[in-house]
Amino acid sequence: MDSPRETTLGERDLISTFHESILSQILSFIPIVDAVSTSVLSKRWIEVWKCITSLNFDDSLHGSKKKKMQKEEFVNFVEKMLIQFTNSSIQSFSLCLTSHQYDASKLSDWISFILERRVQKLHIQYADKVFLPSDSLLSCNSLVELTLQMRCTLSLPVSVCLQNLQNLSISGVKLVSDSTSCSKDITLNFPILKVFEARGCEWPTTQNINLQVPLLEKFSIAIWNHHSKESCKYAIKVHSRRLTDFSYEGDLDQDIALCDSSSIRNASIVIVVDEDKKDRMEKLRFRVRNLLEQIDNVEQLKLLFYKVCFSFTIHERK
């Protein structure tokens, strides 16, 4: 039989004795609905969840009653939670919206609020269009990781600099220039960026994009311009001394310039050939050759060509 002292030690609530910063860190790893529910455990826990620095909202998760939240219930929950962090900084914020359509201005307000909290990691996933507060986003120097999987328009000034950004992943974003002069290049300066990924994005059609990314190690981009009837007049230029992994997928309707490609060791190039644009075949051959010449030091290379036809004919019934 255990001694009284051993029984007492076994029944002690050791977790509640942890410092508040440790408890808030633990709660950051569980769904926020469950984190809020811990407030009913004891007086010690009433305020603990308000100290968490990682907010993850997912409208596909179940609520406190183990039922999937309805749209209005989810919106109210998010807004009540954000009010609690008005005077706090948020290290990580994730917003995954896959179950409902939301008011674009409402989402914009949420994003603006989070950017004001000096967020370091920002992840947003949403299928419908939304207005993105470009000025706030592109001046948020606290950002370390940025992931945007959403249909939004990002207005780019002639020069952008995010000093602490290390990981950038964008998908479905339309990038436009807010400059009145179409002759000026757009410079994206990310001095410590290591990973750049862009998939299915629309780029400015008349201006070059200069990526000043001296520490970039991985560059992956997928661009399809089959919707455009005219050939693109812009180039994407990557300035990096440490690039080791390069990946491209698309119709190569724009120039890709790797300004220092000697360090690239792994490369993947998937070219989509549009049969409806036979007049551009000679230019495509030139761009493929030019791209391959830039990565002639690679150790592993995957090169694929896909032939597709995007047009179709509707036959009228008589």
C-alpha positions, 0 to 999 in steps of 0.5 A: 500500500502506498504511503500517504505522502506518495498518494498526495504527490500522485494527486498533485496538479503539477501542470497548474504549478507551471509558469503562465508562459509555459501554460500558454505555450502548451495551449498554443498546440491545441485548437483554440476552442479547446484552449478557451474551454480550459478556463473552467478547470479552476480559478488558476486557469481562467485567464491562462488562455488569454496569454497564448501567442499562437491563434489558429482558426479553422471553420471546419473544426468542431465547436465546444458542443462537438458540432461543426460551427455554423458561419455566424457562430464561427464569425462571432467566435473569431471576433470575440477572441480577437477582442481579447488580444487588442493589447497583445502581440501575436507570434503566429496566426492561421486562418483556414476557411474552407466551409463558408463564404465570408464578407471580404471587408470582414476578413480584411479587418481581421488581417489588418488587426493581426498585422498590427499585433506584430505577427511573425507567422501568418497563414491564410487559406481562403478560396474566394476573393478578398481584399488584402491590405497591401500597405499593411502587409508589405510594411510588416517587418515582423513577418518571418513566415508568410503563406497566402493561399487565396484569391486576392490582389496584392498591390506592389510599389516599386520597392518592397523590403521585408527585413525578417522574412525567411519563408514566402509561399503564395498561391492564387494571388494577383500581383499588380503594380501601383506605380504610374510608370510602367517603365520602372522595375519592381524590386522585392528585397528580402535580405534573409529569405531562404524559401520562395514559392509561388504557384498559379499567381498573376504577375505584372505584365509590363514590368520586370520583377527583381528578387533581391534575395542573397540568402535564398536557397529554394526557388519554386514557381509555377506560372500559366499564361494561357489566358493571355493572347499576347506574349508577356513583356516582363522577366522575373530576375532572381539575385541569389548567391546560395540558390541550390534548388530551382523549380519551374512549371508553366508555359515559359511565356516570360523570361526567367533570369537566374543572376547567379546560378552556379550554386544550383544542384537540383532543378526541375523544369516542367514546360507546358506547350500550348498548341494554340500558340504555334506562333510563339514556338520559336521564342519558347525554344529560345527561352528553354535553351536560355534557362537550361544554359543558366543551370548547367552545373546541376547534379540532378535535373528533371525536364518534362514537356507537356503538350496541351490544347486549351481551345475548344469548339461548340457545335450548334445543333441544327 
